[in-house]
């Protein structure tokens, strides 16, 4: 099972990284492009997508099938 997926700032652009997978070799110039790619991967893997801001801090989290809370909706 794949780890959670992160969109992180990298080398003046954005990278999509998988937890436990080491450094990413997939870079994007626009954060929106990285988020789109990461969202598709997170949905397929049914893991959490964690989006970081330019400062590296988490700004958003989305769960795609691996939600630890037992809340409908």
SULPEKA-V85585 format. One line per field, one symbol per residue. psi: psi as a letter, one per 30 degrees, with the letter a starting at -180 (. if undefined). A space follows every 10 residues. Layout:
BEGIN
psi=???
END
This chain:
BEGIN
psi=klllkkjlkk hgbklkkkkf galkgjkkek eeeeeeeeee eeeefhakkj kllfffkkfk kkkifhjfki kk.
END
